[in-house]
Amino acid sequence: IEESRESIQLLENNLNRASELISSFKQVAVDQTSDAIRDIDLKRYINDLVQSLQPQLKKHNHHVHIDCQDNLFVRCAAGALSQIFTNLIINSILHGFEGISEGEMKIKIRTSTDDNDNDRLHVVYSDNGQGMNQEQLAKLFDPFFTTKRDQGGSGLGTHITFNLVKQTLSGDIEVSSEVGKGLHYHISFPKN
């Protein structure tokens, strides 16, 4: 009887976890096809997004670390955030970690107040991948620039990310890199 109880408890825990994952996947899928503006618990939202990318991450043993305060709410187009973070993570996996078995991606989020008393979010995304030279870096946001054209790369991921940050979120994006030292993005946009 005791073993049956333990089995039932394990089964219930796994079913609850599966239910949470399905809900996360559904929300991420809806957000990626929607421009709807809504309130988002940022840390939870990014965790859900990373969870939806686990198949790609586990395939290569890469890890995403999120440094964001709890209960940080933003009001913006959730679909834009979803696409931005998805593009950054997938680019790290496909481009930055080529030949690297255990890559690390870090997402650090902070808030600040600008001169007009408007709250802004500051997102620093970095990976410990192979980085880029200055010539490649200068073309990174250009449409159709890719280092993987022969492997099906479209060169649109960072261009789309740039436009989503600038146009949809009314923000700014900068990137820095050195060969062998990974890629570092700094994104800032209004909290509301």
N, C-alpha and C positions, 0 to 999 in steps of 0.2 A: 504493500500500500504506500509506503514511504517513497519507494522508487517511482511509483506511478505519479505521486504528487510532484516530485522533482521533475519528471518528464513533462507533466502538464504545465508546470511553471516555466520551463525552458521553451516549450512550444508557444505559450502565451507571450513570452518576452520576444521571441523571434517574429511572431505574427504582428505584434505592435511595432517592432522595428521596420518590418516590411511595409506596413501601412504608412508609417512616417516617410519612408523612402519614396513610395508611390506618390504621396501628396507633394513631396518636394519636386519630384520629376514633373508632375503635372503643372505645378506653378511655374517652374523654369520654362517649360515648353510654351505655356500661355504667354509669359513675359517676353519671350524671344520673338513672338509674332505680334506684339502689341506695343503701341506708343502710349498706352494709358498711364497717366500720372497717378501715383498712389504713395501712401506712407509705407516705408520699409524699415524694418529692424535690420540695420546693415550687417551686423555680425552674423545674425541668424541667416540672412539672405545669402551671404557669401558662403557660409558653411553648407547651405543647401545646394548651391551652385557647384561647389567643389565636390560634394557628394555625388552629384549627377555626372561628374567627370571621372569618377573612380575607375571605371573600366580602362580608360586610357592611362591613368596614373599608375595603376597596379601592374599593368602590362610591362612597365619599365621600372617599377620600384621608385618612382619620383614622389616627392612629398610637398604639400603646400602648408605653410605656417601662416596663420592669420593673427595679427596683433591689432585688435580693435576693442574699444571699450564696450561693455554690455549696454543694452538699451539706448544705442545711438540711432535715432530715427531720422530719416531723410525723406523728403517729398520730391520725387522725380519720376522720370520714365524708367520703370523697372526693366523694361526690355533693353534699353540702352546699356544699363549697368551689366545686365546679363551678357550681352554681346561683347562688351569691352573686356570683362574678366575672362570670358571663354576664349576670346581671341588671344589675349596675353598668355594664358596658361597653355593653350594648344600650340602657340608659336614657340614657347619655351621647350615644350616636349619635342616638336618636330624639327626645330632649327637649333635652338640653344644647346640641347642635350644630345646632339648626334654624337655617338661614341661614348656617352657618359651613362653609366648604369644607374646611378642614384643621384638624381638632380634635386636641388632644393629651390623652391619658390617662396618668397616672402611677400605678404601683403600687409603693409602697416598703414593704419588709418588714424588720422588726428583731425581735430577741428581747430579753427582760429577765427578771430573776428577781424574784418578788414576796416579800413578807415571810415566806411559808412555804416559801421555797426552791423554789417551783414555777416552771418556765420558762413564759413567756407569749410569744405572738406578737403583734406590733403591726403592723397593716396600715393604711397610709394610702393611700387611693385618692382621686385628684383629677382633675378635668378643667378645661379652660380654656373651658368653654362659657358660656352666657348666665346661669347661676346662677338663684337663686330669691329672691323677696322673703320677708320673715319670716312673712307669713301662709301662704304656700304651704309654707314649710319646717316650720311647726308641724304641718301635716297630712301630711307626706311619708310617714310610716309607717302612716297610717290605711288600712284596707282600702278599696278602690274609689276612692281619691283619685287622679285623673289630670288632667293638663292637655291630654290628647289624646282625650277621650271621643268626639269627633266623627270621629276617625280610627281608631277601633277599640281604643284603649287600655283595659285592664281595671282599672288602678289596683291591681294585686296584686303587681307586681314588687318594690317596696320593702317591702311588708308581708311577703311571703315571705322576703325577705332578712333583715329584722329578726327574724322567728321562727327562721330557721335559725341565725343568730348566737347568739341568746339561748337557745334550747331545745336545738338539736342540738349546737352547739359549746360551750355553757355560757359564752358570752362576752358582750361589751358592744359596742354600736355607738352612735356619735354622729355627727352631721352638722352642717356649717356651710356657709353660703353668703351671698353678696351678689349682687345683680343686676349682671350684667356681669363677675363675678369667679369664675365657675365654682362647682363643688360639691366639697366635701371631706368624705370619710368617714374616721373613725378606728374601726377594729375591733380588738378584742383578745380573745384566747381562749387557753386552756391548750394548750401544745405537744403534750401527750399526754392 
